[in-house]
Amino acid sequence: MSRTSNRTDGDIVRDFLSVADLLEEPQLAQIYAYVAREGEATVQEVIDELEFA
């Protein structure tokens, strides 16, 4: 059974590349997960919460 989508091939490729970037950069993945979980956050909140230098 196939699923239909309104997404273009370019959107899918861009999303795939974004995931690949996250996998290569652990800190970027942490930031993404934090913001996804918390919603909006300031740069200082991210730095403090994730204990980045």
C-alpha positions as CSV (number, residue, x, y, z in Angstrom):
1,M,0.0,0.0,0.0
2,S,1.5,3.3,-1.0
3,R,1.2,6.5,1.0
4,T,0.5,9.8,-0.8
5,S,2.2,13.0,0.2
6,N,2.1,16.6,-0.7
7,R,5.9,16.8,-0.3
8,T,8.1,17.2,-3.3
9,D,11.2,15.2,-3.9
10,G,13.3,18.3,-3.0
11,D,11.7,18.5,0.4
12,I,12.4,14.8,1.1
13,V,16.0,15.1,0.0
14,R,16.5,18.3,2.1
15,D,15.0,16.5,5.1
16,F,17.3,13.5,4.6
17,L,20.3,15.8,4.4
18,S,19.2,17.5,7.6
19,V,19.0,14.2,9.4
20,A,22.4,13.2,8.1
21,D,23.8,16.5,9.4
22,L,22.3,15.8,12.9
23,L,23.9,12.3,12.9
24,E,27.3,13.8,12.1
25,E,27.2,16.6,14.7
26,P,26.2,15.4,18.2
27,Q,25.9,18.9,19.6
28,L,23.6,19.9,16.7
29,A,21.4,16.8,17.5
30,Q,21.3,17.8,21.1
31,I,20.2,21.3,20.3
32,Y,17.5,20.0,17.9
33,A,16.2,17.6,20.4
34,Y,16.1,20.2,23.2
35,V,14.3,22.8,21.1
36,A,11.9,20.2,19.8
37,R,11.1,19.1,23.4
38,E,11.0,22.5,25.0
39,G,9.6,24.7,22.2
40,E,11.1,28.1,22.1
41,A,14.4,28.7,23.9
42,T,17.0,31.5,24.0
43,V,20.6,30.8,23.0
44,Q,21.6,31.3,26.7
45,E,19.0,28.7,27.9
46,V,20.3,26.1,25.4
47,I,23.9,26.8,26.5
48,D,23.0,26.5,30.1
49,E,20.8,23.5,29.9
50,L,23.0,21.5,27.6
51,E,26.2,22.7,29.4
52,F,27.9,23.9,26.2
53,A,31.0,26.1,26.5
